[in-house]
Amino acid sequence: MNTLSIDDILTAAPPLRAIIARAAAKRRAPYRERLGEYERAKSEAASLVGFGSAVPGLQSSRAWEVLIGTLSDVLNI
């Protein structure tokens, strides 16, 4: 079982912190705005996590799922 955490991901790809922080700033926005932020964040993160990542430890569907779960929680989607 893979125990990759969001902390592991943020340590390996620090620019993701800014993406999550921008998402957190929209937490209380209307649903459509939060959904737009979710899509923007996913697009921006695609080169940093998952199969598009330059970091071998983040080139997995598990890393992508952890990040997406975090974004969903942060944006309350």
N, C-alpha and C positions, 0 to 999 in steps of 0.2 A: 504494500500500500504506500502510495506516495504522500508524504506529509508536507508538501510545499505550502507555505503560508504566504499571506500578503506581505508580511514583513520580509520574508526571503526575496520576494519579487521586487519590492521597493529598494532593497539593498543592492540587488543586482542591476536594477535599472532606475536610478534616482529620478530621471525626468518624469516618471510615472507619478511621482508625488504631486507635481504641479497639475497634472491632469485630474487627479483625484481631488485636489484642493479646489479646482474650478468647479468640479461637479458638486462638491459639498456646498459651495456658495449658492447653488441653485436648489438646494434641498427643499426650500419652502416656496419655490416658484410654482406657477400653475402646471398641471400635468403635461400639457403639450410642450411647454418650455423645458421641463425636466426630460421628457422623451427626446427632444432635439439635442439636449446636452449629452444624453446617453449615447446617441448616434455619433455625435461629434467626438466624444471621448473614445469610443470604440475605434473610430477611424484613425484618430491620432495615435492610439496605443498599438495599433496593428503592426507597426514596424518595430516595436519595442518588446512585445511579448507574443508568444505563440510561434507558429512556424516561420514568421517573418523576422524574428528576433536575431540579432547578431550574437547574443549571449547564449551559448549552448544549453545552459541550465534552464533557460526560459523557452526553448523551442519545443513546447509540448502543448497538447490540448488541455492538460491539467493546469498549466500556468495560465492559459487563456481563461479557463473556467473560473479560477480563483479570482482573477482580475475582474471579470464580468460580474461575478457574484458580489464583489465589493462595490463596484459601480452601481449595481442595482440597489444594494442596501443603502449606499450613501444618497442616492437620488430618490429613494423610497418609491421604486417602480415595481 
